[in-house]
Amino acid sequence: MLSERFNAYRIMWVLVFFDLPTETKKERKAYAIFRKKIMADGFQMFQFSIYLRHCASMENAEVHIKRVQKILPEHGHIGIMTITDKQFGMMQIFDGKKPTAPISTPQQLEIF
């Protein structure tokens, strides 16, 4: 169906990758604050230091990217990447050598 194909390329996933220093108490606090803030914005942990968020469109993804940029900690390496729902659906995920089911796309409520 054309509308499903269009949605698979319109719907976006935002991934935030980070490697933050945690040697001092101040650095651990900055790490915890950053992690809590991105989770408050709807990101969920995919793996340690990799968080992702489902967005209805690229415009919506840009809003969340800007929010992440506003809360970046002073030190550390942070990457932000967007991929389409179609690309995300092609990801292969394993638990050891056993394939696991991919993360399901959250259901969205649309009000007209």
Secondary structure per residue as TSV (DSSP state, phi and psi in degrees):
chain	resnum	aa	ss	phi	psi
A	1	M	-	360.0	134.8
A	2	L	H	-62.1	-41.2
A	3	S	H	-65.3	-36.3
A	4	E	H	-67.1	-40.6
A	5	R	H	-64.3	-42.8
A	6	F	H	-61.8	-44.9
A	7	N	H	-63.7	-36.3
A	8	A	H	-63.4	-25.8
A	9	Y	H	-98.2	-17.3
A	10	R	H	-88.8	-41.0
A	11	I	S	-68.2	136.9
A	12	M	E	-121.8	155.7
A	13	W	E	-119.6	134.0
A	14	V	E	-106.2	126.2
A	15	L	E	-112.3	133.8
A	16	V	E	-117.8	119.9
A	17	F	E	-108.9	135.1
A	18	F	E	-148.4	148.2
A	19	D	E	-132.8	98.7
A	20	L	-	-108.5	143.7
A	21	P	-	-67.5	145.2
A	22	T	-	-137.9	29.2
A	23	E	S	-78.7	-35.0
A	24	T	S	-107.3	165.4
A	25	K	H	-61.8	-39.3
A	26	K	H	-63.5	-41.6
A	27	E	H	-67.6	-40.7
A	28	R	H	-63.8	-37.7
A	29	K	H	-65.8	-43.5
A	30	A	H	-61.9	-40.0
A	31	Y	H	-61.3	-48.8
A	32	A	H	-63.2	-40.9
A	33	I	H	-65.2	-45.4
A	34	F	H	-60.3	-47.6
A	35	R	H	-61.1	-45.4
A	36	K	H	-64.4	-38.3
A	37	K	H	-69.1	-40.2
A	38	I	H	-70.2	-33.2
A	39	M	H	-68.1	-36.5
A	40	A	H	-64.7	-24.5
A	41	D	T	-88.6	8.1
A	42	G	T	98.9	4.7
A	43	F	-	-78.3	145.8
A	44	Q	E	-123.9	151.0
A	45	M	E	-72.0	129.3
A	46	F	E	-98.4	-46.8
A	47	Q	E	-146.3	170.9
A	48	F	T	-54.3	128.3
A	49	S	T	65.5	16.7
A	50	I	E	-130.0	116.9
A	51	Y	E	-122.1	148.5
A	52	L	E	-137.7	157.2
A	53	R	E	-144.1	135.0
A	54	H	E	-83.7	134.2
A	55	C	E	-131.8	141.3
A	56	A	S	-69.2	-22.4
A	57	S	S	-159.0	171.0
A	58	M	H	-66.4	-34.1
A	59	E	H	-63.1	-42.5
A	60	N	H	-66.6	-39.1
A	61	A	H	-60.8	-40.8
A	62	E	H	-60.5	-36.8
A	63	V	H	-59.9	-45.6
A	64	H	H	-74.0	-32.5
A	65	I	H	-62.7	-44.4
A	66	K	H	-63.3	-37.0
A	67	R	H	-63.1	-42.0
A	68	V	H	-64.6	-43.3
A	69	Q	H	-60.5	-33.6
A	70	K	H	-70.0	-23.8
A	71	I	T	-109.1	12.9
A	72	L	-	-57.6	135.1
A	73	P	-	-71.1	163.8
A	74	E	S	-65.2	-34.9
A	75	H	S	-125.2	157.6
A	76	G	S	113.9	172.6
A	77	H	E	-112.8	125.3
A	78	I	E	-129.3	133.8
A	79	G	E	-122.7	141.2
A	80	I	E	-125.4	128.3
A	81	M	E	-136.0	143.3
A	82	T	E	-114.9	141.5
A	83	I	E	-137.8	155.6
A	84	T	E	-75.7	161.7
A	85	D	H	-60.5	-35.0
A	86	K	H	-62.8	-46.1
A	87	Q	H	-64.2	-43.1
A	88	F	H	-60.8	-39.1
A	89	G	H	-67.7	-18.0
A	90	M	T	-88.4	-2.4
A	91	M	-	-66.2	138.1
A	92	Q	-	-101.1	126.5
A	93	I	-	-121.0	135.6
A	94	F	E	-128.5	148.4
A	95	D	E	-113.0	95.6
A	96	G	T	69.0	-126.3
A	97	K	T	-94.4	-5.1
A	98	K	E	-89.9	125.8
A	99	P	E	-64.1	145.1
A	100	T	-	-120.8	163.3
A	101	A	-	-67.8	141.0
A	102	P	-	-67.3	160.9
A	103	I	-	-66.4	131.7
A	104	S	-	-79.6	148.8
A	105	T	-	-71.5	128.8
A	106	P	-	-60.9	144.9
A	107	Q	-	-75.6	138.9
A	108	Q	-	-114.9	136.3
A	109	L	-	-89.9	124.0
A	110	E	-	-111.2	129.5
A	111	I	-	-114.9	127.4
A	112	F	-	-102.1	360.0
